[in-house]
Amino acid sequence: MLTQDALDKLLACLDPNRESAGQKYVQIRGGLVKFFEWRGCSFSQDHADETINRVARKLNQGEELRDVYTYVYGVARMLILEIQKESAKQRAAFAQLPTHAVTEELVDTEPRAECLKRCLASLPPPSRDLIMRYYQGDKRTKIENRRRLAEALDVSLDILRIRAFRLREKLASCIDDCLMPDKKRMK
């Protein structure tokens, strides 16, 4: 968790002017999101935040940085290695969980379901598995499945909910674009 003191030190390191520092922070975070997206990482926003938090903690511990930007991307590259290791563990955990399949009858009969199928297929496999398993089951079973999924991924239920929310938003946008392709061109 990022403390106010650590954030203040990071901003001061970016620029003595608080407003300029805030703008640089936003630029760095945006660049990190793209950095993780370009490398095929799911949850790129989470990873960008984690990178910034790690840099801020180092600064708060008294670390002197000559070039904050270089250091930030060095931390991001190290995080990529951690993500790759974690991804291997997640794949193993997913392999042990029960699978859930979309019924072919539903997919073949409804345009929205066809779009859902396409949009799910466009997600990276770990994201697709996460969202499918997140909504698996009814009532108490669903709650238990989510608890087991969070344990298998070694994350809290809150983090799991945030990830599912972001994936659901991405899917909703994809489905809207699929159902109304002309809407996308009108923007």
C-alpha angles and dihedrals in degrees: 000000000000114000123213090243092054091048091049091052091049092050091047089051091052095050137338089230106080094212093050089046090054091052091049090049091054091048093049092048092049090049091050092050089054091044091058094040092052089054092053097251118157115223093028091169091057091050093048090052092047091051092051091046091053093050091047091050090051091051090047089053089058101264112158113218123197095191115020094188094055091046092049092053091044089056089047091054091051090049089054088059090050090048091052091052091046091048090057090052091048092051089053091048092048090051089060095050122086114263128236123208129197108238113249093221091061093045093049096048106045128055091211090054090049089053090048090053091051093046093048089050090053092058120092109262096252091052092045092050092047095053093043093051093041091064097038118122136011131277110315093014090055091051092050092046090053092049091051091045091052090049092048091051091043093233134119121260089249092057089046090052092050091050092048091048092052092047091047090052090049091049093047091053091047092049092049090051090048094049095043109027091164090060089064092054092048093061 
